[in-house]
Amino acid sequence: MTAGRRRKVLADVLAAARSDLLVALPPWIVARAVVLATLAFVHYLNNHVTDAQPGVHLQVTGLLGWDAAYYRDIAEHGYPGLPADALRFFPLVPLLVRGLGAGHGAGPILLLLGNAAALGYGMLLVRLLRSEGHPEGTVRRAAWLAALVPSAFVLVMGYAEAVFGVLAVTVFLGLRTRRYGLAAAAGVLAGLCRPIGLLLVVPAAIEVWRDRRLPGTRRVPRALSRALAVAGPVLGCGAYLAWAGAEFADPLQPLRSQTDAAHHGIGNPVRVVLDAVDGLFHSRVGTGLHVPWLVLFVALLVIMATRLPASYTAWSAAVLAATLLGSNLDSSERYLWSAFPFVVTVAILCRRRDVERAVLTCSTALLVIYSSLAFLGYYVP
């Protein structure tokens, strides 16, 4: 490639990135303003209650609460210095925090990483949808929805969701544009990021199967890159499990800890759903609130099958199935909204301006409610 050609390619890439940024940045800013304002209100409420009722204190957590505290502690101390159940938090985010921290506090670095990744997630989602030929209206709505869905407050906290979102979208971008090396690299990192990263094998296998009759001019390298694209998530997850086995003499401990009944667990999906429905009628509001969301996600999956490529639907169905296989529905909304095709499907359905406004308004209101409950310790994010 000549120097002139390289300059033109670089200019095109920068122009595309700038265009994607202009779409993704406004919702990213608004989401952070909403979540931070909610957190400030929760602290104000706590102070007001304390002043009005001496001796009464609300349990308030912040941006480093819940799972974020584990990621921070792992980055600071490593797994050996923490309880065994810390192994269920996969190592990519703590490793990135430790690499970026260079001796500084892990908490602020974790928050900076997560929020920067959230912006990257929005930009890459815009790039993927544009490459798929979606109308600009759908692209813009998807960027707003990704930032403002009710569980999106974790994208402001020190969670792994934002980094995983970057990797999941990159896997799809690589698969759909036939850049299998990109998909393989992102798949390995996704397998190191979260247990659910393993499920990216499903869309990779579908896309590689669809591409089997287009071997290109270099059959062996192309076949190898396609195989690596499918195997990437397994290789990433397998590397972590192998390390856990060497370090703690139990390679399955990270998965076993995740499936422990005290955490996500493994259960009968029918029984779990029926228990949630029962919660609607017997004052177990926290459990019952999951039911409307499950109905929504099942409906979106059916619609998705008619509007998006099979790989999108298959991955979303796998995420939904994995969520329902848990012994409880805690964090189910977070798990399901992290499968971005659900967001894209909603964006496709909100073509009318009045519907779009209603959905974004409702979603933002729910974002405030759910983040408030999470900061007060009443909702497991």
Number of C-alpha atoms within 10 A of each C-alpha: 5 7 8 9 10 11 11 12 12 12 12 12 12 12 12 14 15 13 14 22 19 13 20 27 18 14 21 25 12 15 24 19 13 18 24 18 13 20 22 14 13 21 18 12 14 18 15 13 15 14 12 10 10 9 8 12 13 15 10 18 16 20 23 20 18 19 18 21 18 22 27 26 17 25 25 20 13 17 20 12 11 13 8 13 18 21 24 20 24 23 22 22 27 24 17 14 26 22 12 14 17 10 9 12 14 22 21 16 21 29 21 16 22 25 22 16 22 28 24 22 29 29 24 24 29 27 21 20 20 15 12 14 10 14 11 13 13 21 23 20 24 28 28 23 25 28 30 28 23 22 25 28 26 25 29 26 26 29 28 26 25 26 25 28 24 21 26 25 25 24 30 25 23 22 26 21 13 17 17 27 20 19 30 27 19 26 34 27 24 32 30 28 27 22 17 20 23 22 21 29 19 18 25 30 18 18 21 21 11 10 14 10 8 10 13 10 8 8 10 11 12 18 16 12 20 27 17 22 31 25 20 30 33 21 20 24 24 18 16 21 21 15 13 18 15 11 12 14 11 14 18 17 19 21 16 15 19 20 18 15 14 11 15 20 17 18 15 13 18 11 13 19 20 13 17 21 19 16 18 16 10 9 10 14 14 15 20 21 15 20 18 10 14 19 11 11 19 15 11 20 22 12 16 23 17 10 15 16 16 15 21 22 23 19 21 29 21 17 22 20 13 17 24 22 19 22 21 24 26 18 15 23 20 18 18 23 22 23 23 20 24 24 21 25 19 19 22 21 15 19 13 9 10 9 12 18 13 12 17 17 13 15 19 22 16 16 23 23 14 21 28 22 16 22 23 18 17 14 16 18 23
